[in-house]
Amino acid sequence: MAKSAKIERTQKLFLKAMKTKFAGDPTSNSTVFERKGLEQSPRKVEFMKEAQKVAMDRGISGYDPKRCHCGGIPLGQRQLTTYEVSTTGVFVEGDDLHFVNNAAMQQMWDDIRRTIIVGLDLAHQTLQKRLGKEVTPETINEYLHVLNHAMPGAAVVQEHMVETHPALTEDCYVKVFTGDDEMADDLEPQFVLNVDKLFPA
């Protein structure tokens, strides 16, 4: 009996809360949020101007958010917010962060794809323990000479092999860094990345 009374009381409280919350006429008050539509975004305005030029040149319409967005619902009914770049205090439009629109991001991706860090410890151990060869600063220097010759597309052992024009691969090279200062001193400076100079404490 006590349990059913508790449920009934809970239901009454719930109904009272609903009546309080939704008792008013939903049309009794309204708030108008006036946005500028697409004009609130300088980048969208730039896109539309450029799209008009493209459409005139090619004779076919293209980018037209006023007509095509959500079946005719104009883009920009809500506030088009900017984005902060990694807590730097710099705010940019979302379109500026699109990979296709951002040359800096494309360059960064190119740099990442061209940058590979490989540890040579395992290779050195294999040469020394399995093949009985000694790894010295001289052999490392020679290896780096050969690698910087071959990596951009040049032949090492093949006699009749097509090679890549050096001007096309000028940004392809191999350098090393090491925590062993004595080793770094024995290597040719052209091949050594000085981590202490690049990243001072």
C-alpha positions as CSV (number, residue, x, y, z in Angstrom):
1,M,0.0,0.0,0.0
2,A,2.8,2.4,0.9
3,K,4.6,1.6,-2.4
4,S,1.5,2.5,-4.5
5,A,1.0,5.7,-2.5
6,K,4.7,6.7,-3.2
7,I,4.3,6.0,-6.9
8,E,1.0,8.1,-7.0
9,R,2.7,11.0,-5.2
10,T,5.7,10.8,-7.7
11,Q,3.2,10.9,-10.6
12,K,1.4,13.9,-9.2
13,L,4.7,15.8,-8.7
14,F,5.7,15.0,-12.3
15,L,2.4,16.2,-13.7
16,K,2.6,19.4,-11.6
17,A,6.1,20.0,-13.0
18,M,4.9,19.4,-16.6
19,K,2.0,21.9,-16.1
20,T,4.4,24.5,-14.7
21,K,6.9,24.0,-17.5
22,F,4.4,23.9,-20.4
23,A,1.5,25.9,-19.0
24,G,2.2,29.0,-21.1
25,D,1.2,29.5,-24.7
26,P,4.2,28.6,-26.9
27,T,3.4,31.5,-29.2
28,S,3.1,34.1,-26.4
29,N,6.7,35.2,-26.6
30,S,9.2,35.0,-29.4
31,T,12.8,36.0,-29.9
32,V,14.1,37.0,-33.3
33,F,17.7,36.3,-34.0
34,E,18.8,38.5,-36.8
35,R,21.7,37.1,-38.7
36,K,23.3,38.5,-41.8
37,G,22.9,35.2,-43.7
38,L,25.9,34.5,-45.9
39,E,27.1,38.1,-45.6
40,Q,28.2,37.4,-42.0
41,S,31.1,35.4,-43.5
42,P,33.7,37.2,-45.6
43,R,34.9,33.9,-47.0
44,K,31.4,32.9,-48.2
45,V,31.0,36.3,-49.8
46,E,34.4,35.8,-51.5
47,F,33.3,32.3,-52.7
48,M,30.1,33.7,-54.2
49,K,31.9,36.5,-56.1
50,E,34.4,34.0,-57.5
51,A,31.7,31.6,-58.3
52,Q,29.9,34.2,-60.4
53,K,33.1,34.8,-62.4
54,V,33.5,31.1,-62.9
55,A,29.9,30.7,-64.0
56,M,30.2,33.6,-66.5
57,D,33.4,32.1,-68.0
58,R,32.2,28.6,-68.4
59,G,28.5,29.2,-68.9
60,I,27.4,26.8,-66.2
61,S,26.3,27.7,-62.7
62,G,28.2,26.2,-59.8
63,Y,28.5,27.3,-56.2
64,D,25.1,28.8,-55.2
65,P,24.4,28.3,-51.5
66,K,21.5,30.7,-51.5
67,R,19.6,28.4,-53.9
68,C,21.0,25.0,-53.1
69,H,21.7,24.8,-49.4
70,C,19.2,22.4,-47.7
71,G,16.7,22.6,-50.6
72,G,16.5,26.4,-50.5
73,I,16.9,27.1,-46.8
74,P,19.5,29.9,-46.8
75,L,22.9,29.2,-45.3
76,G,23.6,31.6,-42.4
77,Q,20.3,31.4,-40.5
78,R,22.5,30.6,-37.5
79,Q,25.6,32.4,-36.6
80,L,28.5,31.1,-38.7
81,T,31.2,30.8,-36.0
82,T,34.9,31.0,-36.4
83,Y,37.4,28.4,-35.0
84,E,40.3,29.0,-32.7
85,V,43.6,27.5,-34.0
86,S,45.0,25.3,-31.2
87,T,44.6,27.7,-28.3
88,T,46.7,30.3,-30.1
89,G,44.1,33.1,-29.8
90,V,43.9,33.1,-33.6
91,F,40.4,32.7,-35.0
92,V,39.7,31.7,-38.6
93,E,36.7,30.8,-40.7
94,G,36.0,27.1,-41.1
95,D,36.6,27.4,-44.8
96,D,40.2,28.5,-44.2
97,L,40.8,25.2,-42.4
98,H,39.6,23.1,-45.3
99,F,42.6,21.2,-46.6
100,V,41.9,22.1,-50.3
101,N,41.7,25.8,-49.4
102,N,44.7,25.9,-47.3
103,A,48.1,25.9,-49.0
104,A,50.0,25.8,-45.7
105,M,48.2,22.6,-44.7
106,Q,49.0,21.0,-48.0
107,Q,52.7,22.0,-47.6
108,M,52.7,20.5,-44.1
109,W,51.2,17.2,-45.3
110,D,53.9,17.2,-48.1
111,D,56.6,17.8,-45.5
112,I,55.2,15.0,-43.3
113,R,55.1,12.5,-46.1
114,R,58.7,13.4,-47.1
115,T,60.0,13.1,-43.5
116,I,60.8,9.6,-42.2
117,I,62.8,8.9,-39.1
118,V,64.5,5.6,-38.9
119,G,66.6,4.3,-36.0
120,L,69.9,2.8,-37.2
121,D,70.7,0.9,-34.0
122,L,69.1,-2.3,-35.2
123,A,70.8,-2.1,-38.6
124,H,74.2,-1.5,-36.9
125,Q,73.7,-4.5,-34.6
126,T,72.7,-6.7,-37.5
127,L,75.9,-5.7,-39.4
128,Q,78.1,-6.2,-36.4
129,K,76.7,-9.3,-34.8
130,R,75.4,-11.3,-37.7
131,L,77.8,-10.3,-40.5
132,G,80.8,-9.5,-38.3
133,K,81.3,-6.1,-39.9
134,E,82.4,-3.1,-37.9
135,V,80.3,0.1,-38.0
136,T,82.5,3.2,-37.8
137,P,82.1,6.9,-38.5
138,E,83.8,6.3,-41.8
139,T,81.4,3.6,-42.9
140,I,78.4,5.8,-41.7
141,N,79.7,8.7,-43.8
142,E,80.2,6.4,-46.8
143,Y,76.7,5.0,-46.3
144,L,75.2,8.5,-46.2
145,H,77.0,9.5,-49.4
146,V,75.6,6.5,-51.2
147,L,72.1,7.0,-49.7
148,N,72.0,10.7,-50.7
149,H,73.0,9.6,-54.2
150,A,70.5,6.8,-54.5
151,M,67.4,8.1,-52.5
152,P,66.5,10.7,-55.1
153,G,66.6,8.1,-57.9
154,A,70.2,7.4,-58.9
155,A,71.8,4.1,-59.7
156,V,74.4,2.4,-57.4
157,V,75.0,-1.0,-58.8
158,Q,73.1,-1.1,-62.1
159,E,74.9,0.0,-65.2
160,H,72.1,0.6,-67.6
161,M,69.5,2.2,-65.4
162,V,67.5,5.4,-66.0
163,E,68.0,8.0,-63.3
164,T,66.0,10.9,-62.1
165,H,67.0,14.5,-62.9
166,P,68.5,16.0,-59.7
167,A,66.6,19.3,-60.2
168,L,63.3,17.3,-59.7
169,T,64.4,15.8,-56.4
170,E,66.4,18.6,-54.8
171,D,64.3,18.3,-51.6
172,C,65.1,14.6,-51.2
173,Y,68.0,14.0,-48.8
174,V,69.0,12.1,-45.8
175,K,70.4,13.5,-42.6
176,V,71.1,11.9,-39.2
177,F,71.0,13.0,-35.5
178,T,72.6,11.3,-32.5
179,G,72.9,11.8,-28.8
180,D,76.5,10.8,-29.0
181,D,78.5,14.1,-29.3
182,E,81.7,12.3,-30.2
183,M,80.0,10.4,-33.0
184,A,78.4,13.6,-34.3
185,D,81.9,15.2,-34.4
186,D,83.2,12.4,-36.5
187,L,80.4,12.5,-39.1
188,E,80.5,15.0,-42.0
189,P,78.7,18.2,-40.9
190,Q,76.6,18.2,-44.1
191,F,74.8,15.0,-42.9
192,V,74.3,16.0,-39.3
193,L,71.2,17.6,-37.8
194,N,72.3,19.5,-34.7
195,V,69.3,19.0,-32.4
196,D,70.8,21.3,-29.7
197,K,70.9,24.2,-32.1
198,L,67.5,23.4,-33.7
199,F,65.8,23.0,-30.3
200,P,67.6,25.0,-27.7
201,A,66.7,24.3,-24.1
